[in-house]
């Protein structure tokens, strides 16, 4: 049997501790599958003495990720520190410069510096694997990077943040408050160190930017994503969506359009009878639409220690099975030097259906005025309903409109026009509707 693969792990949080436990408990099975043992020979974390329920007493300790990456006698550097800059970025760069293989779950780092890191890895003949960075345990990176080669992708979209999906599901099914659901997601180890990254949509945006590059062969453009989180979604929206036959999910969507590539992250209404609408809790789902294969939908655990560690372990195993000097799969599917420039399609030209919820004074002519503002902007309505509003003054009513496919620009103009009407109470709510290909 070949020499053991020596692994150094930076970061022993939820994922790191799970990874150590799995590698230690399954040493024999891994050695058989990979044709060589996988041995953790170096670790670093913020606190050396914390009880994590794992035995690290026989593993060499380093004080910082940078020190481990520069000095440890290892073949693979596993980065589970997180963050786009600082220790994570410095240590990954240092490891790649040394020609070490790197495995990372760090979507923020890849969204910010993925192309630069891919170039270093490709120059050094090292592998840079990051399956765990997107959709936790779902092998979507491998699918896009390898299995779909030759396909022209038209759209990739999905539920890519377990914390948000967990919050939306529990709000809907149990009527719990947003704050309570978020606390529970943090307790279960799903949320980011700063949960604002989850609920404001940044985490989904980082993941989407990575998928866009893999799907369309373009430079990573994480700063060019239209972004809305879920903090504005109320129980009332969730109930109204349900009455109309929809569920609300935080989706990341990237699609090829005539004017460029549209990247957007926002709360989205999906038809109740679509598979993606039924994806609940921490589960993630990623759909890829392409010309040769058609529609591929992958569903699985999106966050948490074991799910994420499973992807990290798969990446380590791929390195264990690879041979020195062998031809490497390009880190981002296309060689980093050959990625095309990213051309952004503006959000104003997005076309789709819209849900609009308005709270209005109960006066004669309001319905007609709203319908007129829509018609002036060439917006065709699928439905318009009025209902009593239990949370507002007795005279206030809720009006809910669902549009046929229309331009974002038209919706913005119509909503602006309604905002200047004296009958409007509070802010209008606008939620985009996304339809899977088969619906
Ligand atoms: N905070 C992330 C989530 C972790 O909730 O999905 C996995 O990337």
Boltz pocket constraint, residues with backbone or C-beta under 6 A from the ligand:
constraints:
  - pocket:
      binder: B
      contacts: [[A, 132], [A, 133], [A, 135], [A, 136], [A, 160], [A, 161], [A, 162], [A, 163], [A, 164], [A, 189], [A, 190], [A, 191], [A, 192], [A, 198], [A, 203], [A, 302], [A, 303], [A, 304]]
      max_distance: 6.0
